[in-house]
Amino acid sequence: MSGTMNRTMSVTVSGKTLPSGAWSGRVWSVALAVATVLTTALTIWLVLGLYDQHDRAQRRQDILAAARQSALNFTSLDYRHYDRDSANVLRGATGDFKKQFAAQTEQLTKLVAANESVSEGQVLDAGIVRSDEHSARALVVADSKVTNTAAPKGEARTYRLQLDLVHRNGRWLTSDVEFVG
């Protein structure tokens, strides 16, 4: 007996008989569709993770910039244009801190003028203690050279400030300032 035996295989699915080639084609199509969906889902997950990471990094930069500027405004003043300097502090302030500073501005203006005070602030370092989308706490170290009638040659001062900030209308504003350590 010589001859060739032709074996074909068929698969029955839902009452229909399909040749094996058709079945493997469908398996590959389904597998490819599943792989595409999984790859798309993974890509979306990674992109969202990168976006979140970028968003956190940008928020950190914004908080540090606001804390540095607020500390610089707070440690820099000149009796010859204290109205401008105090306005700079108030522009970056909110809440009770803004109210308290505004309430003391008239008295401070007289004191600064009487003493001919000039303070040139410089931020040395800043860091974030904690933050979320709406609030933050930062520590800032600043130096200033202060001249006035009691110290006409000037004297160096170092400040360690704890600033509480809140996010309002797209800006980080200082809601509290404390001198620490």
C-alpha positions as CSV (number, residue, x, y, z in Angstrom):
1,M,0.0,0.0,0.0
2,S,1.5,3.0,-1.1
3,G,-0.2,6.3,-1.2
4,T,-0.6,9.5,0.6
5,M,-2.9,10.0,3.4
6,N,-4.5,13.4,3.7
7,R,-5.5,14.3,7.1
8,T,-7.4,17.4,7.7
9,M,-8.6,18.6,11.0
10,S,-11.7,20.6,11.7
11,V,-13.1,22.3,14.7
12,T,-16.7,22.6,15.6
13,V,-17.7,26.0,17.2
14,S,-21.3,26.8,18.0
15,G,-22.5,24.1,15.8
16,K,-20.5,25.1,12.8
17,T,-17.6,23.1,11.5
18,L,-14.5,25.2,10.7
19,P,-11.3,24.0,9.1
20,S,-8.3,24.2,11.4
21,G,-6.7,27.1,9.3
22,A,-9.8,29.3,9.9
23,W,-9.7,28.5,13.6
24,S,-6.0,29.5,14.0
25,G,-6.6,32.7,12.1
26,R,-9.4,33.6,14.5
27,V,-7.2,32.8,17.5
28,W,-4.4,35.0,16.1
29,S,-6.9,37.8,15.5
30,V,-8.3,37.6,19.0
31,A,-4.7,37.4,20.5
32,L,-3.6,40.4,18.5
33,A,-6.7,42.4,19.6
34,V,-6.0,41.5,23.2
35,A,-2.3,42.4,22.9
36,T,-3.3,45.8,21.3
37,V,-5.7,46.6,24.1
38,L,-3.2,45.7,26.8
39,T,-0.4,47.7,25.1
40,T,-2.7,50.7,24.8
41,A,-3.8,50.4,28.4
42,L,-0.1,50.1,29.5
43,T,0.8,53.2,27.4
44,I,-2.0,55.2,28.9
45,W,-1.0,54.2,32.4
46,L,2.6,55.2,31.8
47,V,1.7,58.5,30.2
48,L,-0.6,59.4,33.1
49,G,2.2,58.4,35.5
50,L,4.7,60.7,33.7
51,Y,2.1,63.5,33.7
52,D,1.6,63.1,37.4
53,Q,5.3,63.1,38.0
54,H,5.7,66.2,35.9
55,D,2.8,67.9,37.7
56,R,4.4,67.2,41.1
57,A,7.8,68.5,40.0
58,Q,6.2,71.7,38.6
59,R,4.2,72.2,41.8
60,R,7.4,71.8,43.8
61,Q,9.2,74.4,41.7
62,D,6.3,76.8,42.0
63,I,6.1,76.4,45.8
64,L,9.9,76.9,46.2
65,A,9.8,80.0,43.9
66,A,6.9,81.5,45.9
67,A,8.6,80.7,49.2
68,R,11.9,82.2,48.1
69,Q,10.2,85.4,46.7
70,S,8.1,85.8,49.8
71,A,11.1,85.5,52.1
72,L,13.1,87.9,49.9
73,N,10.3,90.4,50.0
74,F,10.0,90.0,53.8
75,T,13.7,90.5,54.4
76,S,14.3,93.3,51.9
77,L,13.1,96.8,52.7
78,D,14.2,100.4,52.3
79,Y,12.8,103.3,54.3
80,R,13.0,105.5,51.1
81,H,10.3,103.3,49.4
82,Y,8.8,101.2,52.1
83,D,5.3,101.6,50.6
84,R,6.6,99.6,47.5
85,D,8.4,97.1,49.7
86,S,5.4,96.4,52.0
87,A,3.1,96.2,48.9
88,N,5.5,93.5,47.5
89,V,5.0,91.5,50.8
90,L,1.2,92.0,50.6
91,R,1.0,90.9,47.0
92,G,2.3,87.5,47.9
93,A,0.3,87.2,51.1
94,T,-3.2,85.9,52.0
95,G,-5.4,85.2,55.0
96,D,-4.4,86.2,58.6
97,F,-0.8,86.9,57.6
98,K,-1.9,89.5,55.0
99,K,-4.4,91.0,57.5
100,Q,-1.8,91.3,60.3
101,F,0.9,92.7,58.0
102,A,-1.5,95.2,56.5
103,A,-2.6,96.3,59.9
104,Q,1.0,96.9,61.0
105,T,2.1,98.6,57.8
106,E,1.5,102.2,59.0
107,Q,3.3,101.6,62.3
108,L,6.2,99.8,60.5
109,T,6.5,102.6,57.9
110,K,7.0,105.2,60.7
111,L,9.5,102.9,62.5
112,V,11.5,102.1,59.4
113,A,11.6,105.8,58.4
114,A,12.6,107.0,61.9
115,N,15.5,104.5,62.0
116,E,16.4,105.0,58.3
117,S,16.3,101.2,57.9
118,V,17.6,99.4,54.9
119,S,17.7,95.6,54.7
120,E,19.0,93.8,51.6
121,G,17.8,90.2,51.8
122,Q,19.3,87.2,50.1
123,V,17.8,83.7,50.1
124,L,20.4,81.1,50.8
125,D,18.3,77.9,50.7
126,A,14.8,76.7,50.7
127,G,13.1,73.3,51.1
128,I,9.6,71.9,51.3
129,V,8.5,70.2,54.5
130,R,5.1,69.1,53.0
131,S,2.9,69.9,50.1
132,D,-0.3,68.9,48.3
133,E,-2.3,70.5,45.5
134,H,-3.7,73.2,47.9
135,S,-1.2,73.9,50.6
136,A,2.5,73.7,51.5
137,R,5.0,74.4,54.2
138,A,8.5,75.5,53.3
139,L,11.6,76.4,55.3
140,V,13.8,79.2,54.0
141,V,17.2,80.4,55.2
142,A,17.9,84.0,54.3
143,D,20.6,86.5,55.1
144,S,20.3,90.2,55.1
145,K,22.6,93.2,55.6
146,V,20.8,95.7,57.8
147,T,21.8,99.3,58.0
148,N,20.0,101.9,60.2
149,T,20.8,104.8,62.5
150,A,22.0,102.3,65.2
151,A,24.2,100.4,62.8
152,P,25.3,102.8,60.0
153,K,28.0,100.4,58.8
154,G,25.5,97.5,58.6
155,E,25.2,94.2,60.4
156,A,24.5,90.8,59.0
157,R,21.4,88.9,60.1
158,T,20.4,85.3,59.3
159,Y,16.7,84.3,59.3
160,R,15.2,80.9,59.4
161,L,11.7,81.2,58.2
162,Q,8.8,78.7,58.1
163,L,6.3,79.7,55.5
164,D,2.8,78.2,55.1
165,L,1.5,78.7,51.6
166,V,-1.9,78.1,49.9
167,H,-2.7,77.8,46.3
168,R,-5.2,80.5,45.2
169,N,-6.2,81.5,41.7
170,G,-3.2,79.8,40.2
171,R,-0.7,81.4,42.6
172,W,1.1,80.2,45.7
173,L,0.5,82.8,48.5
174,T,2.0,83.0,52.0
175,S,-0.6,82.5,54.7
176,D,1.7,82.4,57.7
177,V,5.4,83.2,58.5
178,E,7.2,82.1,61.6
179,F,10.8,82.6,62.7
180,V,12.2,79.2,63.6
181,G,15.5,78.0,65.3
